[in-house]
Amino acid sequence: MNASSAEEQTPRRRRRRRDRFRSWFLGLGAVLTVLGLLAGVYGVVVEPRVILEEKRIEARLPGLGPDWDGAEVIVFSDLQVGMWWDNTAMIERAVEQTVNAEPEAVLLAGDFVYGSDADVRERVADVARLLEPLTGAGIPVYAVMGNHDYAVGAVETLTGAFEDQGIEVLANEATEIPAPDSRSGPGLHVVGIGPSSVGEADPLQALELVPEEAPRLVLMHNPTTFPHLPAHSAPMTVAGHTHCGQIALPGSPEWSYLGLTKEEEIVADGFAPAGYGEAGNELFVTCGIGFSVLPVRINAPPQLVTIELRPA
């Protein structure tokens, strides 16, 4: 091969390399586009509307009487009724499974409604209808309000509707559930704390009338309230609000679509890490049922939490 032939082939080689790179790049783009579409369909249609994660945890409570040993309390949160394309079918499924489980009590961790163009009273009526089977089955139900309930001005209407239905709303206060079966042993106190994100949390007021040795479960909306609980005052605390990130990258629990605050990132999903909060206190954060901003969940399915009670 002479020099002139080599010079003619060099541009052709370069063009072939560019063509191969362009083909590879376009192929990669097509694959990523397909994967993105599949992830979108999964996050909108499959995970939030088909999968209901049933989580079981154990709570060992000081002062709990033997009549309570093995009793179950079910928790769910963040219904967000009124969010566009909300998740009412999953709420109905969660309520049905709760009724079938026949727990000693149900705890609802707030954010029942979401901002919408509809009348607040209509949304509250929808929520009451969805939850009615719980009290209809004779299950004691206790609730705290969430930040969205305050944001849309629904707290007073929700409280009235819940009380009419037999759901007890706890606003920085506590109530006592009589012991099961014999009804003669010590009762279980449910301590309900308002949402800190709208300045409605007062944990000291909520705990004020709870006897020091009394067994208790603490219910709150915002997990960020947990570090403000006095030591040994909350052997089991449950919270919602975070939706477990709603879109959470596998293996990276500190990231979420919702842009959680640093404090909420620490406790966005499941049990709080060791050393978070005061001594003797434990926190579990549930993923909730509904949505915020977008009707999508990826790696953060709707969740129903069963707490099995044991004496400490």
Secondary structure, DSSP 4 states (H G I P E B T S, - for coil): --HHHHHHHHHHHHHHHHHHHHHHHHHHHHHHHHHHHHHHHIIIIIHHHH--EEEEEEEEETT--GGGTT-EEEEE----BTSTT--HHHHHHHHHHHHHH--SEEEE-S--B---SS-HHHHHHHHHHHHHHHHHTT--EEE---HHHHHTT-HHHHHHHHHHHTEEE-SSEEEEEPPSTTS-S--EEEEEE--GGGT---HHHHHTTS-TT--EEEEES-GGGGGGSPTTS-SSEEE-SSGGGSB--TT-TT--TT---HHHHHTSSEEPPTTSSSTT--EEE---SS-SSSS--BS---EEEEEEEEE-
